[in-house]
Amino acid sequence: MTRTSTAEAVDAVALTLRDEILLGTLSAGRRMTEDELMGRFDVKRHIARSALHQLVDRGLAERLPNAGVSVKSFTDKEVRDLYETRILLESSAAKLIELPVPQEDLSDAVRAQEDHRYAAESGELLSIIEANDRFHSAVFTLAGNTVLSEAIRLHAQKTAPIRFLNVSSKQKMSRSVGEHALIMSALQSDDSERLAQLCGDHLRPTRDAYLAADG
């Protein structure tokens, strides 16, 4: 197997596992072994090992002493800390956006917003997640700070397993679609404080739903 084909095999296994974690098929704390992946995906051990490493690097899994690799689980404090950090980062980015944003600069956000609304209406969970991530990326790119945008992306990735409760609920998805519309409206206003508040408020329900379910 060439280096390219090996990398592709690793990515394919990691992508399948990532999707299953995002959809809740692989639940928090679920152990994943190299032997299991070798049998399931018909791959060599080094590919299974590399796929697990990739999940750990992305914050979707964790390596525990004498226990191998498991789907990432969170303490209540970790959830609160992660979301406090996300709220600080995203609110700060919102305040950096020069308002009102010209319509021509909103094309990526508009497209992602429409895709997210369509996916929410049709219940396509992976499409919901993908479009949601594109929407927020498009919004915070407008801040013009690539370091901050990357920090936002990385912390959003870390909370990916937490967001399952939100995307799997039609009521919560409907609320999220409405909040995206409010954010888009604020981007076309001159009220930076309102935009920052909306971006922070948008994150809190997912955090609260996870903590309530865990408690």
Biotite code that builds the C-alpha atoms (Angstrom):
import biotite.structure as struc

atoms = struc.array([
    struc.Atom([0.000, 0.000, 0.000], chain_id="A", res_id=1, res_name="MET", atom_name="CA", element="C"),
    struc.Atom([1.440, 3.382, -1.009], chain_id="A", res_id=2, res_name="THR", atom_name="CA", element="C"),
    struc.Atom([1.788, 6.294, 1.388], chain_id="A", res_id=3, res_name="ARG", atom_name="CA", element="C"),
    struc.Atom([-1.131, 8.053, -0.327], chain_id="A", res_id=4, res_name="THR", atom_name="CA", element="C"),
    struc.Atom([-3.432, 5.039, -0.171], chain_id="A", res_id=5, res_name="SER", atom_name="CA", element="C"),
    struc.Atom([-2.491, 4.461, 3.471], chain_id="A", res_id=6, res_name="THR", atom_name="CA", element="C"),
    struc.Atom([-3.395, 8.054, 4.333], chain_id="A", res_id=7, res_name="ALA", atom_name="CA", element="C"),
    struc.Atom([-6.681, 7.708, 2.450], chain_id="A", res_id=8, res_name="GLU", atom_name="CA", element="C"),
    struc.Atom([-7.517, 4.507, 4.346], chain_id="A", res_id=9, res_name="ALA", atom_name="CA", element="C"),
    struc.Atom([-6.751, 6.179, 7.677], chain_id="A", res_id=10, res_name="VAL", atom_name="CA", element="C"),
    struc.Atom([-8.908, 9.179, 6.758], chain_id="A", res_id=11, res_name="ASP", atom_name="CA", element="C"),
    struc.Atom([-11.789, 6.934, 5.641], chain_id="A", res_id=12, res_name="ALA", atom_name="CA", element="C"),
    struc.Atom([-11.839, 4.992, 8.920], chain_id="A", res_id=13, res_name="VAL", atom_name="CA", element="C"),
    struc.Atom([-11.468, 8.154, 11.014], chain_id="A", res_id=14, res_name="ALA", atom_name="CA", element="C"),
    struc.Atom([-14.234, 9.909, 9.058], chain_id="A", res_id=15, res_name="LEU", atom_name="CA", element="C"),
    struc.Atom([-16.685, 7.046, 9.588], chain_id="A", res_id=16, res_name="THR", atom_name="CA", element="C"),
    struc.Atom([-15.936, 6.977, 13.304], chain_id="A", res_id=17, res_name="LEU", atom_name="CA", element="C"),
    struc.Atom([-16.189, 10.762, 13.514], chain_id="A", res_id=18, res_name="ARG", atom_name="CA", element="C"),
    struc.Atom([-19.645, 10.687, 11.945], chain_id="A", res_id=19, res_name="ASP", atom_name="CA", element="C"),
    struc.Atom([-20.773, 7.970, 14.348], chain_id="A", res_id=20, res_name="GLU", atom_name="CA", element="C"),
    struc.Atom([-19.541, 10.019, 17.306], chain_id="A", res_id=21, res_name="ILE", atom_name="CA", element="C"),
    struc.Atom([-21.309, 13.141, 16.025], chain_id="A", res_id=22, res_name="LEU", atom_name="CA", element="C"),
    struc.Atom([-24.545, 11.196, 15.546], chain_id="A", res_id=23, res_name="LEU", atom_name="CA", element="C"),
    struc.Atom([-24.332, 9.575, 18.973], chain_id="A", res_id=24, res_name="GLY", atom_name="CA", element="C"),
    struc.Atom([-23.993, 6.057, 17.530], chain_id="A", res_id=25, res_name="THR", atom_name="CA", element="C"),
    struc.Atom([-20.698, 5.816, 19.383], chain_id="A", res_id=26, res_name="LEU", atom_name="CA", element="C"),
    struc.Atom([-21.546, 7.243, 22.784], chain_id="A", res_id=27, res_name="SER", atom_name="CA", element="C"),
    struc.Atom([-19.299, 8.991, 25.290], chain_id="A", res_id=28, res_name="ALA", atom_name="CA", element="C"),
    struc.Atom([-16.967, 6.577, 27.036], chain_id="A", res_id=29, res_name="GLY", atom_name="CA", element="C"),
    struc.Atom([-17.349, 3.866, 24.380], chain_id="A", res_id=30, res_name="ARG", atom_name="CA", element="C"),
    struc.Atom([-14.038, 2.029, 24.075], chain_id="A", res_id=31, res_name="ARG", atom_name="CA", element="C"),
    struc.Atom([-12.523, 1.585, 20.602], chain_id="A", res_id=32, res_name="MET", atom_name="CA", element="C"),
    struc.Atom([-9.775, -0.980, 20.048], chain_id="A", res_id=33, res_name="THR", atom_name="CA", element="C"),
    struc.Atom([-7.385, -1.540, 17.179], chain_id="A", res_id=34, res_name="GLU", atom_name="CA", element="C"),
    struc.Atom([-8.544, -5.148, 16.886], chain_id="A", res_id=35, res_name="ASP", atom_name="CA", element="C"),
    struc.Atom([-12.173, -4.045, 16.605], chain_id="A", res_id=36, res_name="GLU", atom_name="CA", element="C"),
    struc.Atom([-11.375, -1.571, 13.841], chain_id="A", res_id=37, res_name="LEU", atom_name="CA", element="C"),
    struc.Atom([-9.178, -4.067, 11.996], chain_id="A", res_id=38, res_name="MET", atom_name="CA", element="C"),
    struc.Atom([-12.043, -6.541, 11.850], chain_id="A", res_id=39, res_name="GLY", atom_name="CA", element="C"),
    struc.Atom([-14.754, -4.036, 11.092], chain_id="A", res_id=40, res_name="ARG", atom_name="CA", element="C"),
    struc.Atom([-12.959, -2.123, 8.340], chain_id="A", res_id=41, res_name="PHE", atom_name="CA", element="C"),
    struc.Atom([-10.666, -4.912, 7.107], chain_id="A", res_id=42, res_name="ASP", atom_name="CA", element="C"),
    struc.Atom([-7.535, -2.809, 7.594], chain_id="A", res_id=43, res_name="VAL", atom_name="CA", element="C"),
    struc.Atom([-4.051, -3.388, 8.972], chain_id="A", res_id=44, res_name="LYS", atom_name="CA", element="C"),
    struc.Atom([-3.180, -2.523, 12.560], chain_id="A", res_id=45, res_name="ARG", atom_name="CA", element="C"),
    struc.Atom([-1.163, 0.578, 11.676], chain_id="A", res_id=46, res_name="HIS", atom_name="CA", element="C"),
    struc.Atom([-4.175, 2.044, 9.872], chain_id="A", res_id=47, res_name="ILE", atom_name="CA", element="C"),
    struc.Atom([-6.491, 1.342, 12.807], chain_id="A", res_id=48, res_name="ALA", atom_name="CA", element="C"),
    struc.Atom([-3.942, 2.851, 15.191], chain_id="A", res_id=49, res_name="ARG", atom_name="CA", element="C"),
    struc.Atom([-3.492, 5.975, 13.055], chain_id="A", res_id=50, res_name="SER", atom_name="CA", element="C"),
    struc.Atom([-7.262, 6.466, 12.767], chain_id="A", res_id=51, res_name="ALA", atom_name="CA", element="C"),
    struc.Atom([-7.569, 6.370, 16.557], chain_id="A", res_id=52, res_name="LEU", atom_name="CA", element="C"),
    struc.Atom([-4.684, 8.845, 16.865], chain_id="A", res_id=53, res_name="HIS", atom_name="CA", element="C"),
    struc.Atom([-6.535, 11.158, 14.488], chain_id="A", res_id=54, res_name="GLN", atom_name="CA", element="C"),
    struc.Atom([-9.677, 11.065, 16.638], chain_id="A", res_id=55, res_name="LEU", atom_name="CA", element="C"),
    struc.Atom([-7.649, 11.820, 19.760], chain_id="A", res_id=56, res_name="VAL", atom_name="CA", element="C"),
    struc.Atom([-5.890, 14.723, 18.024], chain_id="A", res_id=57, res_name="ASP", atom_name="CA", element="C"),
    struc.Atom([-9.271, 16.179, 17.041], chain_id="A", res_id=58, res_name="ARG", atom_name="CA", element="C"),
    struc.Atom([-10.575, 15.979, 20.596], chain_id="A", res_id=59, res_name="GLY", atom_name="CA", element="C"),
    struc.Atom([-13.245, 13.413, 19.691], chain_id="A", res_id=60, res_name="LEU", atom_name="CA", element="C"),
    struc.Atom([-11.585, 10.609, 21.644], chain_id="A", res_id=61, res_name="ALA", atom_name="CA", element="C"),
    struc.Atom([-9.233, 10.302, 24.592], chain_id="A", res_id=62, res_name="GLU", atom_name="CA", element="C"),
    struc.Atom([-6.459, 7.921, 25.545], chain_id="A", res_id=63, res_name="ARG", atom_name="CA", element="C"),
    struc.Atom([-6.809, 6.716, 29.126], chain_id="A", res_id=64, res_name="LEU", atom_name="CA", element="C"),
    struc.Atom([-4.121, 4.965, 31.199], chain_id="A", res_id=65, res_name="PRO", atom_name="CA", element="C"),
    struc.Atom([-4.372, 1.182, 30.814], chain_id="A", res_id=66, res_name="ASN", atom_name="CA", element="C"),
    struc.Atom([-7.718, 1.555, 29.031], chain_id="A", res_id=67, res_name="ALA", atom_name="CA", element="C"),
    struc.Atom([-6.825, 2.364, 25.430], chain_id="A", res_id=68, res_name="GLY", atom_name="CA", element="C"),
    struc.Atom([-8.876, 4.849, 23.417], chain_id="A", res_id=69, res_name="VAL", atom_name="CA", element="C"),
    struc.Atom([-12.469, 5.805, 24.206], chain_id="A", res_id=70, res_name="SER", atom_name="CA", element="C"),
    struc.Atom([-14.953, 8.285, 22.787], chain_id="A", res_id=71, res_name="VAL", atom_name="CA", element="C"),
    struc.Atom([-14.402, 11.556, 24.625], chain_id="A", res_id=72, res_name="LYS", atom_name="CA", element="C"),
    struc.Atom([-16.535, 11.997, 27.726], chain_id="A", res_id=73, res_name="SER", atom_name="CA", element="C"),
    struc.Atom([-16.867, 15.255, 29.604], chain_id="A", res_id=74, res_name="PHE", atom_name="CA", element="C"),
    struc.Atom([-17.228, 16.232, 33.224], chain_id="A", res_id=75, res_name="THR", atom_name="CA", element="C"),
    struc.Atom([-19.725, 18.996, 33.937], chain_id="A", res_id=76, res_name="ASP", atom_name="CA", element="C"),
    struc.Atom([-16.817, 21.350, 34.658], chain_id="A", res_id=77, res_name="LYS", atom_name="CA", element="C"),
    struc.Atom([-15.181, 20.550, 31.321], chain_id="A", res_id=78, res_name="GLU", atom_name="CA", element="C"),
    struc.Atom([-18.431, 21.327, 29.510], chain_id="A", res_id=79, res_name="VAL", atom_name="CA", element="C"),
    struc.Atom([-18.838, 24.625, 31.352], chain_id="A", res_id=80, res_name="ARG", atom_name="CA", element="C"),
    struc.Atom([-15.195, 25.580, 30.741], chain_id="A", res_id=81, res_name="ASP", atom_name="CA", element="C"),
    struc.Atom([-15.353, 24.703, 27.046], chain_id="A", res_id=82, res_name="LEU", atom_name="CA", element="C"),
    struc.Atom([-18.504, 26.707, 26.481], chain_id="A", res_id=83, res_name="TYR", atom_name="CA", element="C"),
    struc.Atom([-17.292, 29.641, 28.552], chain_id="A", res_id=84, res_name="GLU", atom_name="CA", element="C"),
    struc.Atom([-14.224, 29.721, 26.303], chain_id="A", res_id=85, res_name="THR", atom_name="CA", element="C"),
    struc.Atom([-16.311, 29.419, 23.131], chain_id="A", res_id=86, res_name="ARG", atom_name="CA", element="C"),
    struc.Atom([-18.601, 32.239, 24.244], chain_id="A", res_id=87, res_name="ILE", atom_name="CA", element="C"),
    struc.Atom([-15.608, 34.489, 24.972], chain_id="A", res_id=88, res_name="LEU", atom_name="CA", element="C"),
    struc.Atom([-13.951, 33.701, 21.634], chain_id="A", res_id=89, res_name="LEU", atom_name="CA", element="C"),
    struc.Atom([-17.057, 34.045, 19.487], chain_id="A", res_id=90, res_name="GLU", atom_name="CA", element="C"),
    struc.Atom([-18.347, 37.166, 21.219], chain_id="A", res_id=91, res_name="SER", atom_name="CA", element="C"),
    struc.Atom([-14.910, 38.758, 20.808], chain_id="A", res_id=92, res_name="SER", atom_name="CA", element="C"),
    struc.Atom([-14.841, 37.868, 17.115], chain_id="A", res_id=93, res_name="ALA", atom_name="CA", element="C"),
    struc.Atom([-18.316, 39.323, 16.655], chain_id="A", res_id=94, res_name="ALA", atom_name="CA", element="C"),
    struc.Atom([-17.165, 42.645, 18.106], chain_id="A", res_id=95, res_name="LYS", atom_name="CA", element="C"),
    struc.Atom([-14.315, 42.788, 15.575], chain_id="A", res_id=96, res_name="LEU", atom_name="CA", element="C"),
    struc.Atom([-16.654, 42.575, 12.581], chain_id="A", res_id=97, res_name="ILE", atom_name="CA", element="C"),
    struc.Atom([-17.102, 45.944, 10.909], chain_id="A", res_id=98, res_name="GLU", atom_name="CA", element="C"),
    struc.Atom([-20.833, 46.603, 10.660], chain_id="A", res_id=99, res_name="LEU", atom_name="CA", element="C"),
    struc.Atom([-22.916, 46.749, 8.639], chain_id="A", res_id=100, res_name="PRO", atom_name="CA", element="C"),
    struc.Atom([-21.409, 44.007, 6.468], chain_id="A", res_id=101, res_name="VAL", atom_name="CA", element="C"),
    struc.Atom([-21.875, 44.669, 2.731], chain_id="A", res_id=102, res_name="PRO", atom_name="CA", element="C"),
    struc.Atom([-24.303, 42.235, 1.115], chain_id="A", res_id=103, res_name="GLN", atom_name="CA", element="C"),
    struc.Atom([-21.647, 40.939, -1.283], chain_id="A", res_id=104, res_name="GLU", atom_name="CA", element="C"),
    struc.Atom([-19.488, 39.866, 1.675], chain_id="A", res_id=105, res_name="ASP", atom_name="CA", element="C"),
    struc.Atom([-22.313, 37.796, 3.145], chain_id="A", res_id=106, res_name="LEU", atom_name="CA", element="C"),
    struc.Atom([-22.683, 35.342, 0.253], chain_id="A", res_id=107, res_name="SER", atom_name="CA", element="C"),
    struc.Atom([-20.932, 32.421, 1.998], chain_id="A", res_id=108, res_name="ASP", atom_name="CA", element="C"),
    struc.Atom([-22.917, 32.936, 5.195], chain_id="A", res_id=109, res_name="ALA", atom_name="CA", element="C"),
    struc.Atom([-26.196, 33.237, 3.275], chain_id="A", res_id=110, res_name="VAL", atom_name="CA", element="C"),
    struc.Atom([-25.511, 30.024, 1.356], chain_id="A", res_id=111, res_name="ARG", atom_name="CA", element="C"),
    struc.Atom([-24.598, 28.133, 4.533], chain_id="A", res_id=112, res_name="ALA", atom_name="CA", element="C"),
    struc.Atom([-27.650, 29.525, 6.337], chain_id="A", res_id=113, res_name="GLN", atom_name="CA", element="C"),
    struc.Atom([-29.943, 28.293, 3.559], chain_id="A", res_id=114, res_name="GLU", atom_name="CA", element="C"),
    struc.Atom([-28.268, 24.869, 3.505], chain_id="A", res_id=115, res_name="ASP", atom_name="CA", element="C"),
    struc.Atom([-28.618, 24.612, 7.287], chain_id="A", res_id=116, res_name="HIS", atom_name="CA", element="C"),
    struc.Atom([-32.305, 25.536, 7.182], chain_id="A", res_id=117, res_name="ARG", atom_name="CA", element="C"),
    struc.Atom([-32.988, 22.977, 4.443], chain_id="A", res_id=118, res_name="TYR", atom_name="CA", element="C"),
    struc.Atom([-31.073, 20.244, 6.300], chain_id="A", res_id=119, res_name="ALA", atom_name="CA", element="C"),
    struc.Atom([-32.921, 21.052, 9.537], chain_id="A", res_id=120, res_name="ALA", atom_name="CA", element="C"),
    struc.Atom([-36.275, 20.787, 7.763], chain_id="A", res_id=121, res_name="GLU", atom_name="CA", element="C"),
    struc.Atom([-35.338, 17.442, 6.197], chain_id="A", res_id=122, res_name="SER", atom_name="CA", element="C"),
    struc.Atom([-33.712, 16.050, 9.351], chain_id="A", res_id=123, res_name="GLY", atom_name="CA", element="C"),
    struc.Atom([-30.380, 15.198, 7.698], chain_id="A", res_id=124, res_name="GLU", atom_name="CA", element="C"),
    struc.Atom([-28.193, 15.244, 10.801], chain_id="A", res_id=125, res_name="LEU", atom_name="CA", element="C"),
    struc.Atom([-24.751, 15.173, 9.202], chain_id="A", res_id=126, res_name="LEU", atom_name="CA", element="C"),
    struc.Atom([-25.812, 17.848, 6.710], chain_id="A", res_id=127, res_name="SER", atom_name="CA", element="C"),
    struc.Atom([-27.093, 19.960, 9.619], chain_id="A", res_id=128, res_name="ILE", atom_name="CA", element="C"),
    struc.Atom([-23.723, 19.726, 11.364], chain_id="A", res_id=129, res_name="ILE", atom_name="CA", element="C"),
    struc.Atom([-21.746, 20.466, 8.195], chain_id="A", res_id=130, res_name="GLU", atom_name="CA", element="C"),
    struc.Atom([-23.868, 23.457, 7.184], chain_id="A", res_id=131, res_name="ALA", atom_name="CA", element="C"),
    struc.Atom([-23.876, 24.817, 10.743], chain_id="A", res_id=132, res_name="ASN", atom_name="CA", element="C"),
    struc.Atom([-20.085, 24.694, 10.868], chain_id="A", res_id=133, res_name="ASP", atom_name="CA", element="C"),
    struc.Atom([-19.856, 26.448, 7.490], chain_id="A", res_id=134, res_name="ARG", atom_name="CA", element="C"),
    struc.Atom([-22.243, 29.159, 8.668], chain_id="A", res_id=135, res_name="PHE", atom_name="CA", element="C"),
    struc.Atom([-20.250, 29.980, 11.777], chain_id="A", res_id=136, res_name="HIS", atom_name="CA", element="C"),
    struc.Atom([-16.963, 29.813, 9.873], chain_id="A", res_id=137, res_name="SER", atom_name="CA", element="C"),
    struc.Atom([-18.311, 32.276, 7.306], chain_id="A", res_id=138, res_name="ALA", atom_name="CA", element="C"),
    struc.Atom([-19.541, 34.633, 10.029], chain_id="A", res_id=139, res_name="VAL", atom_name="CA", element="C"),
    struc.Atom([-16.349, 34.697, 12.078], chain_id="A", res_id=140, res_name="PHE", atom_name="CA", element="C"),
    struc.Atom([-14.114, 34.951, 9.013], chain_id="A", res_id=141, res_name="THR", atom_name="CA", element="C"),
    struc.Atom([-15.630, 38.431, 8.683], chain_id="A", res_id=142, res_name="LEU", atom_name="CA", element="C"),
    struc.Atom([-13.694, 39.443, 11.815], chain_id="A", res_id=143, res_name="ALA", atom_name="CA", element="C"),
    struc.Atom([-10.517, 39.408, 9.724], chain_id="A", res_id=144, res_name="GLY", atom_name="CA", element="C"),
    struc.Atom([-8.448, 37.631, 12.388], chain_id="A", res_id=145, res_name="ASN", atom_name="CA", element="C"),
    struc.Atom([-7.286, 34.229, 11.157], chain_id="A", res_id=146, res_name="THR", atom_name="CA", element="C"),
    struc.Atom([-5.742, 33.248, 14.498], chain_id="A", res_id=147, res_name="VAL", atom_name="CA", element="C"),
    struc.Atom([-9.011, 33.925, 16.312], chain_id="A", res_id=148, res_name="LEU", atom_name="CA", element="C"),
    struc.Atom([-11.011, 32.134, 13.606], chain_id="A", res_id=149, res_name="SER", atom_name="CA", element="C"),
    struc.Atom([-8.806, 29.055, 13.968], chain_id="A", res_id=150, res_name="GLU", atom_name="CA", element="C"),
    struc.Atom([-9.166, 29.100, 17.761], chain_id="A", res_id=151, res_name="ALA", atom_name="CA", element="C"),
    struc.Atom([-12.953, 29.237, 17.331], chain_id="A", res_id=152, res_name="ILE", atom_name="CA", element="C"),
    struc.Atom([-12.859, 26.308, 14.897], chain_id="A", res_id=153, res_name="ARG", atom_name="CA", element="C"),
    struc.Atom([-10.717, 24.166, 17.199], chain_id="A", res_id=154, res_name="LEU", atom_name="CA", element="C"),
    struc.Atom([-12.912, 24.758, 20.241], chain_id="A", res_id=155, res_name="HIS", atom_name="CA", element="C"),
    struc.Atom([-16.067, 24.096, 18.228], chain_id="A", res_id=156, res_name="ALA", atom_name="CA", element="C"),
    struc.Atom([-14.504, 20.813, 17.112], chain_id="A", res_id=157, res_name="GLN", atom_name="CA", element="C"),
    struc.Atom([-13.828, 19.852, 20.726], chain_id="A", res_id=158, res_name="LYS", atom_name="CA", element="C"),
    struc.Atom([-17.510, 20.268, 21.578], chain_id="A", res_id=159, res_name="THR", atom_name="CA", element="C"),
    struc.Atom([-18.721, 18.277, 18.551], chain_id="A", res_id=160, res_name="ALA", atom_name="CA", element="C"),
    struc.Atom([-19.806, 15.230, 20.623], chain_id="A", res_id=161, res_name="PRO", atom_name="CA", element="C"),
    struc.Atom([-21.783, 17.527, 22.941], chain_id="A", res_id=162, res_name="ILE", atom_name="CA", element="C"),
    struc.Atom([-23.831, 19.004, 20.109], chain_id="A", res_id=163, res_name="ARG", atom_name="CA", element="C"),
    struc.Atom([-25.621, 15.737, 19.238], chain_id="A", res_id=164, res_name="PHE", atom_name="CA", element="C"),
    struc.Atom([-28.492, 16.492, 21.635], chain_id="A", res_id=165, res_name="LEU", atom_name="CA", element="C"),
    struc.Atom([-29.119, 19.751, 19.814], chain_id="A", res_id=166, res_name="ASN", atom_name="CA", element="C"),
    struc.Atom([-29.102, 18.497, 16.210], chain_id="A", res_id=167, res_name="VAL", atom_name="CA", element="C"),
    struc.Atom([-31.237, 15.462, 17.058], chain_id="A", res_id=168, res_name="SER", atom_name="CA", element="C"),
    struc.Atom([-34.094, 17.602, 18.424], chain_id="A", res_id=169, res_name="SER", atom_name="CA", element="C"),
    struc.Atom([-36.474, 19.213, 15.904], chain_id="A", res_id=170, res_name="LYS", atom_name="CA", element="C"),
    struc.Atom([-37.490, 21.854, 18.438], chain_id="A", res_id=171, res_name="GLN", atom_name="CA", element="C"),
    struc.Atom([-33.883, 22.798, 19.159], chain_id="A", res_id=172, res_name="LYS", atom_name="CA", element="C"),
    struc.Atom([-33.081, 22.813, 15.448], chain_id="A", res_id=173, res_name="MET", atom_name="CA", element="C"),
    struc.Atom([-35.973, 25.160, 14.767], chain_id="A", res_id=174, res_name="SER", atom_name="CA", element="C"),
    struc.Atom([-34.646, 27.510, 17.434], chain_id="A", res_id=175, res_name="ARG", atom_name="CA", element="C"),
    struc.Atom([-31.154, 27.319, 15.948], chain_id="A", res_id=176, res_name="SER", atom_name="CA", element="C"),
    struc.Atom([-32.449, 28.210, 12.480], chain_id="A", res_id=177, res_name="VAL", atom_name="CA", element="C"),
    struc.Atom([-34.205, 31.238, 13.975], chain_id="A", res_id=178, res_name="GLY", atom_name="CA", element="C"),
    struc.Atom([-31.068, 32.316, 15.821], chain_id="A", res_id=179, res_name="GLU", atom_name="CA", element="C"),
    struc.Atom([-29.044, 32.127, 12.608], chain_id="A", res_id=180, res_name="HIS", atom_name="CA", element="C"),
    struc.Atom([-31.572, 34.486, 11.019], chain_id="A", res_id=181, res_name="ALA", atom_name="CA", element="C"),
    struc.Atom([-31.141, 36.923, 13.917], chain_id="A", res_id=182, res_name="LEU", atom_name="CA", element="C"),
    struc.Atom([-27.355, 36.790, 13.550], chain_id="A", res_id=183, res_name="ILE", atom_name="CA", element="C"),
    struc.Atom([-27.655, 37.503, 9.821], chain_id="A", res_id=184, res_name="MET", atom_name="CA", element="C"),
    struc.Atom([-29.909, 40.460, 10.566], chain_id="A", res_id=185, res_name="SER", atom_name="CA", element="C"),
    struc.Atom([-27.439, 41.800, 13.132], chain_id="A", res_id=186, res_name="ALA", atom_name="CA", element="C"),
    struc.Atom([-24.596, 41.545, 10.609], chain_id="A", res_id=187, res_name="LEU", atom_name="CA", element="C"),
    struc.Atom([-26.499, 44.015, 8.456], chain_id="A", res_id=188, res_name="GLN", atom_name="CA", element="C"),
    struc.Atom([-27.054, 46.428, 11.354], chain_id="A", res_id=189, res_name="SER", atom_name="CA", element="C"),
    struc.Atom([-24.628, 48.726, 13.164], chain_id="A", res_id=190, res_name="ASP", atom_name="CA", element="C"),
    struc.Atom([-25.046, 47.175, 16.624], chain_id="A", res_id=191, res_name="ASP", atom_name="CA", element="C"),
    struc.Atom([-21.897, 45.208, 17.503], chain_id="A", res_id=192, res_name="SER", atom_name="CA", element="C"),
    struc.Atom([-23.008, 44.613, 21.081], chain_id="A", res_id=193, res_name="GLU", atom_name="CA", element="C"),
    struc.Atom([-26.229, 42.964, 19.913], chain_id="A", res_id=194, res_name="ARG", atom_name="CA", element="C"),
    struc.Atom([-24.323, 40.756, 17.464], chain_id="A", res_id=195, res_name="LEU", atom_name="CA", element="C"),
    struc.Atom([-21.912, 39.674, 20.207], chain_id="A", res_id=196, res_name="ALA", atom_name="CA", element="C"),
    struc.Atom([-24.814, 38.946, 22.568], chain_id="A", res_id=197, res_name="GLN", atom_name="CA", element="C"),
    struc.Atom([-26.607, 36.863, 19.924], chain_id="A", res_id=198, res_name="LEU", atom_name="CA", element="C"),
    struc.Atom([-23.465, 34.839, 19.207], chain_id="A", res_id=199, res_name="CYS", atom_name="CA", element="C"),
    struc.Atom([-22.964, 34.098, 22.894], chain_id="A", res_id=200, res_name="GLY", atom_name="CA", element="C"),
    struc.Atom([-26.615, 33.300, 23.549], chain_id="A", res_id=201, res_name="ASP", atom_name="CA", element="C"),
    struc.Atom([-26.620, 30.935, 20.565], chain_id="A", res_id=202, res_name="HIS", atom_name="CA", element="C"),
    struc.Atom([-24.180, 28.606, 22.356], chain_id="A", res_id=203, res_name="LEU", atom_name="CA", element="C"),
    struc.Atom([-25.795, 28.397, 25.780], chain_id="A", res_id=204, res_name="ARG", atom_name="CA", element="C"),
    struc.Atom([-28.815, 26.123, 25.043], chain_id="A", res_id=205, res_name="PRO", atom_name="CA", element="C"),
    struc.Atom([-26.606, 23.279, 23.774], chain_id="A", res_id=206, res_name="THR", atom_name="CA", element="C"),
    struc.Atom([-24.430, 23.505, 26.874], chain_id="A", res_id=207, res_name="ARG", atom_name="CA", element="C"),
    struc.Atom([-27.457, 23.568, 29.155], chain_id="A", res_id=208, res_name="ASP", atom_name="CA", element="C"),
    struc.Atom([-29.161, 20.651, 27.371], chain_id="A", res_id=209, res_name="ALA", atom_name="CA", element="C"),
    struc.Atom([-26.058, 18.486, 27.714], chain_id="A", res_id=210, res_name="TYR", atom_name="CA", element="C"),
    struc.Atom([-25.639, 19.304, 31.402], chain_id="A", res_id=211, res_name="LEU", atom_name="CA", element="C"),
    struc.Atom([-29.330, 18.626, 32.069], chain_id="A", res_id=212, res_name="ALA", atom_name="CA", element="C"),
    struc.Atom([-29.179, 15.263, 30.293], chain_id="A", res_id=213, res_name="ALA", atom_name="CA", element="C"),
    struc.Atom([-25.983, 14.331, 32.114], chain_id="A", res_id=214, res_name="ASP", atom_name="CA", element="C"),
    struc.Atom([-27.381, 15.333, 35.474], chain_id="A", res_id=215, res_name="GLY", atom_name="CA", element="C"),
])
